């Protein structure tokens, strides 16, 4: 990636709805050249997708929790991951170094729904225990990454 590609990625992180014409104006290239570059960035997996940024509370998901999962010694990690992927309340999942094998961010509507989610997590074969922290508020998230060359 060159400096223009990095600039395009930064611009699209800030506003993925920018037109090719506007992107081209900001980087000093033609629209077709920008279209080609963005297509290559998408094909290479640098740009993984575009989505609407929705306020979780506005759609009834006002409870955010971070749940650490400890696998037992006989766990099949692939089976655990498959079970986690199937749970709609789990928004993201990270494989961790340390005692906890996974750290998941969950969004649900109520504390009662969080309780049910935790009970479901504890029933997954291969999960030995969970540890949950509830977010009181979100100060920011999805901060665009600072790109360095």
C-alpha positions in Angstrom: 0.0 0.0 0.0 1.2 3.4 -0.8 0.4 6.8 0.7 -2.7 7.3 -1.5 -4.1 3.9 -0.5 -3.5 4.8 3.2 -5.3 8.1 2.7 -8.2 6.4 0.9 -8.6 3.9 3.8 -8.5 6.8 6.4 -11.1 8.7 4.4 -13.4 5.7 4.1 -13.0 5.0 7.8 -14.2 8.5 8.5 -17.1 8.3 6.1 -17.7 5.1 4.0 -20.4 6.9 2.0 -18.0 9.3 0.3 -18.4 9.1 -3.5 -15.5 8.1 -5.7 -15.6 11.7 -7.1 -15.1 13.1 -3.6 -12.4 10.6 -2.7 -10.7 11.4 -6.0 -10.8 15.2 -5.3 -9.3 14.6 -1.9 -6.4 12.4 -3.1 -5.8 14.2 -6.4 -6.7 11.3 -8.7 -9.4 10.6 -11.2 -12.6 8.8 -10.1 -11.9 5.7 -12.2 -8.4 5.5 -10.6 -9.9 5.8 -7.1 -12.5 3.2 -8.0 -9.8 0.8 -9.1 -7.7 1.4 -6.0 -10.7 0.9 -3.7 -11.6 -2.3 -5.5 -8.1 -3.6 -5.0 -8.2 -2.7 -1.3 -11.5 -4.6 -1.0 -10.1 -7.6 -2.9 -7.0 -7.7 -0.8 -9.1 -7.7 2.4 -7.8 -4.4 3.6 -11.3 -3.0 3.4 -13.5 -5.8 4.9 -16.9 -4.2 4.4 -19.2 -1.3 4.9 -22.0 -1.0 7.4 -24.4 1.3 9.1 -23.3 2.4 12.6 -26.4 1.9 14.7 -27.0 3.2 18.2 -27.5 0.0 20.3 -29.8 1.7 22.8 -32.0 3.0 19.9 -32.6 -0.6 18.8 -33.2 -2.0 22.3 -29.7 -3.2 23.2 -29.0 -1.1 26.2 -26.8 -3.5 28.2 -23.2 -4.0 27.2 -21.1 -6.7 28.9 -17.6 -8.1 28.6 -17.5 -11.8 29.3 -14.3 -13.7 29.8 -14.5 -17.4 29.1 -12.2 -20.1 30.5 -12.0 -23.3 28.5 -11.6 -26.6 30.3 -8.6 -28.8 29.4 -10.6 -31.0 27.1 -12.3 -28.3 25.2 -12.5 -28.3 21.4 -11.8 -24.7 20.6 -13.5 -24.9 17.1 -16.7 -26.3 18.7 -16.6 -23.5 21.3 -16.2 -20.9 18.6 -19.0 -22.4 16.6 -21.3 -22.2 19.6 -20.3 -18.6 20.3 -20.9 -17.6 16.7 -24.5 -19.0 16.9 -25.4 -16.7 19.9 -26.9 -13.5 18.6 -26.1 -11.6 21.8 -22.3 -12.0 21.2 -21.2 -9.0 19.2 -17.5 -9.7 19.1 -15.1 -12.4 20.3 -11.3 -12.2 20.9 -8.9 -15.1 21.5 -6.8 -14.2 24.5 -3.5 -15.0 26.1 -3.8 -15.6 29.8 -6.3 -17.5 32.0 -9.3 -16.6 29.9 -9.3 -18.2 26.4 -11.9 -15.7 25.0 -13.2 -12.3 25.7 -16.6 -11.6 24.3 -18.5 -8.4 24.0 -22.3 -8.9 24.4 -25.2 -6.6 23.8 -28.6 -7.4 25.1 -31.8 -5.5 26.1 -32.0 -6.2 29.8 -30.1 -7.6 32.7 -32.4 -10.6 32.7 -31.4 -11.3 29.1 -27.7 -11.0 30.1 -28.3 -13.6 32.8 -29.8 -16.0 30.3 -26.9 -15.4 27.9 -24.4 -16.2 30.7 -26.3 -19.3 31.6 -26.2 -20.4 27.9 -22.4 -19.7 27.8 -21.8 -21.8 30.8 -23.7 -24.7 29.2 -21.4 -24.8 26.1 -19.3 -28.0 26.2 -15.7 -27.0 26.9 -16.5 -23.8 28.9 -15.2 -24.2 32.5 -16.2 -20.8 33.8 -17.1 -17.2 32.8 -16.4 -13.8 34.3 -18.6 -10.8 33.4 -18.2 -7.1 33.7 -21.1 -4.8 32.8 -20.4 -1.5 31.1 -22.1 1.4 32.8 -21.7 3.7 29.8 -19.8 3.8 26.5 -17.5 6.8 26.2 -16.5 5.8 22.6 -16.1 2.7 20.4 -15.2 2.0 16.8 -12.6 4.7 16.9 -11.0 4.7 13.4 -7.6 3.1 13.7 -4.6 5.4 13.2 -2.9 4.1 10.1 0.8 4.2 9.9 2.9 3.3 6.8 
